[in-house]
Amino acid sequence: MNIFDLYLEKIIKIVTLASKAKEIEIPENLNGINVDIPPVQFDCDISTNVAMVLSKANKKAPSVLAEQIIELIKKDDKEIENISVANPGFINIKFKNSFWNNFLKNIISNNKSFGKNKKTNKKKYLLEFVSANPTGPLHVGHCRGAILGDVLSNLLSFNNHTVTKEYYVNDDGNQILHFSKSVYLRIREILKKEPFPKDNPDLYPGDYLINIAKNIIKNNKNSKFDNFEKVSDNLTKQSVEESIKLIKFNLKNLGIIHDNFVSEEEIVKKKEVEKVINKLKKNNFVYEGKLHAPKNEKSADWTERNQLLFKSTDFGDDKDRPLQKADKSWTYFASDVAYHNNKLERNYDVLINILGADHAGYIKRITSVVEALSGKKNKLICKVSQLVKLIKDGKPFKMSKRKGDYITVEDLINEVGKDATRFIMLNRSSDVELDFDFTKVKEKSKDNPLYYVQYCYARIASVFRHLEINLISDVRIKKYDFKFTEDEIKILKKISEWPKCIELSSTRLEPHRIPTYLYELASLFHSYWNLGKDNPQKRFINQEKKITDDKLVFLKVISNIVKSGMNIVGVNVPEKM
């Protein structure tokens, strides 16, 4: 039961009927009308802007029109305790006790669907995320984007959309050659005791390469590895495969399993780049031209030359983008164009990319090319995952991929666990930097949001365990006639906001709203629970070791929401802590 959608439908029906009766003028489009969560300072349960939307059409001040609409709402609804106007014209509604009884009864009866957004049509989503170069294990810089993508996928699936999770393997280009050469030198170090040249800036010096080298030696017992050029092709293939195994292992430990891994090298080999360039040429989106020197380069150091350019300025980019290098090989952008054409050919309704902060400048050109390739019928949605600042022992902890002394995803999970990693990484909006404090995420206090939410569920489980009632089973109550206290109404109002939280999280692609909501719900619950410490009458289990029906329903509904929300986040809810 989504009370916001319910009352939006009611209000639109009321003003539409009033329009037919010539009592109110309404515009053709009523999309601007909404029913929302009211500000804390208002003593009400829901709030609507209907009078403000309709004031212009009626040539009346919003506050005056609001009074007129209030009378119409009163005639239609018997479960409203109070309805009033707040400046500049909001209509605030407070419900009777009977409304909340019916609300609880409804969501207990439909607990599996409570919260799901039923307004949007089912769609096919392709969600690409992580896509880190296959040159080593995932580090903390990749972790936040990985979790964001996975939770978005869970959220969209919760709302009955079809989601494909995809990883784009950048296994073509110079970085792969350097990686393969690094593995080769580690093999030489193991077999021939030749020191690894750690001072070479083109190489990857991390110790993780030793295990990759050992695995390749084990699988190639007859190879002497005497000449890099002779073994380069096969070694590169095996090195990437070993690296992808490591990445998949990291992701699995993080609770993430992709549906597809798409190879850049395969796209290039299959001539998909040439195919998409021809497609762009036919539509006049490519031309031979010259680019001016970048801002960070002096004109004297820049040689202008004719090159193949994509008209990204036609789509709002600040300059056109090169598709070929000086040696006529394809740029990374060109193969990325081919990959996104491949996505479009698979007929998804929505394409989403999760990008790291270092790729923010790349967004305009890749969204432009999707518009060009689809004839502006499809758009690519890009979400940026900002940087994570690691704090250890009260001090910033820096990492460097090149030096090989960075913190990996595996290190992080070993230190704080999968659940803490996922919950805390998601606890703030992805477009702002995040401080990840190793100490705080281990605390058993209100300052640790994961612990506080999990403890909420564990407390509820303890009550059901004490009463020998299965927490998972449906609660059956014959009569819903509860007299709720002010504290209980606060919790009920927060419970009613769950569908709104899901709706905003999914439509705006902002899953951080879910852990925020769960923390707020848990805080209200813990405050309510603690009332029983001073007043035995307010304990969930009375002196006769029994529980009243209202409290049983309360606990069941809260536990369902917490479990549902934590499932979306990908975090466990222990019954004992």
SULQUI-V995959 format. One line per field, one symbol per residue. ss: DSSP state (H for helix, E for strand, C for the rest). phi: phi as a letter, one per 30 degrees, with the letter a starting at -180 (. if undefined). burial: 1 if it has 24 or more other ideal C-beta (glycine too) atoms within 12 Angstrom, else 0. A space follows every 50 residues. Layout:
# SULQUI-V995959
ss->???
phi->???
burial->???
This chain:
# SULQUI-V995959
ss->CCHHHHHHHHHHHHHHHHHHCCCCCCCCCCCCCCEECCCCCCCCCEEECH HHHHHHHHCCCHHHHHHHHHHHHHHHCCCEEEEEEECCCEEEEEECHHHH HHHHHHHHHCCCCCCCCCCCCCCEEEEECCCCCCCCCCEHHHHHHHHHHH HHHHHHHHCCCEEEEEEEECCCCHHHHHHHHHHHHHHHHHHHCCCCCCCC CCCCCCCHHHHHHHHHHHHCCCCCCCCHHHHHHHHHHHHHHHHHHHHHHH HHHCCCCCCEEEEHHHHHHCCHHHHHHHHHHHCCCEEEECCCCCCCCCHH HCCCCCEEEECHHHHCCCCCEECECCCCCECHHHHHHHHHHHHHHCCCCE EEEEEEHHHHHHHHHHHHHHHHHHCCCCCEEEEEECCEEEEECCEEECCC CCCCCCCEHHHHHHHHCHHHHHHHHCCCCCCCCEEEECCHHHCCCCCCHH HHHHHHHHHHHHHHHHCCCCCCCCCCCCCCCCCCCHHHHHHHHHHHCHHH HHHHHHHCCCCHHHHHHHHHHHHHHHHHHHHHHHCHHHCCCCCCCCCCHH HHHHHHHHHHHHHHHHHHHCCCCCCCC
phi->.cdddedddddddddddddddicbcbddccdddbbbddeedcdacbbbce dddcdddchbdedddedddedddedcbcccdabbcbedldccbccdeddd ddddeddddbddcdjddcdcddbcccccaihdedclddcedddddddedd dedddddedidcbccbccddcbjddddddddddedddddddchddddddd ddccdededdddddddeddbdcdchdbdedceddddedddedddedddde ddddibbddbbccdedddddiddeddddddddcicbadaccddeedcded cccdbdadbcddddcjddadcdcbdddidddedddddddddeddddhddb cbcccdedcedddddddddddddciidcbccccccddccdbbhibdccbb dddicdddededdddbjddddddddcdbeddbdbcccedddcdcaddcdd eddddedddddddddddhcdddddcccdbcbccddddddeddddeddeed dddddddchbddddddddddddddddddeddddcbedcddcdddibbddd dddedddddddddddddddibdbddbb
burial->11111111011101100100000101000100111111000001111111 11111001000100110111011000101100111100111111101011 11111111001001111000001011111111111111111111111111 11111111101011111111111011111111111111110000010000 00111101111110011000000010010010001111111111111101 10111111011111111100011101101100001110001000000000 00000011111101101011111100000111111111111111000111 11111110100111111111111100011111111111110100001010 10010111111110111111111111111100011111011000000111 11111111111011001000100010000101010001111111111111 11111100111111111111111111011000000000111000001111 111111111111111111111111100
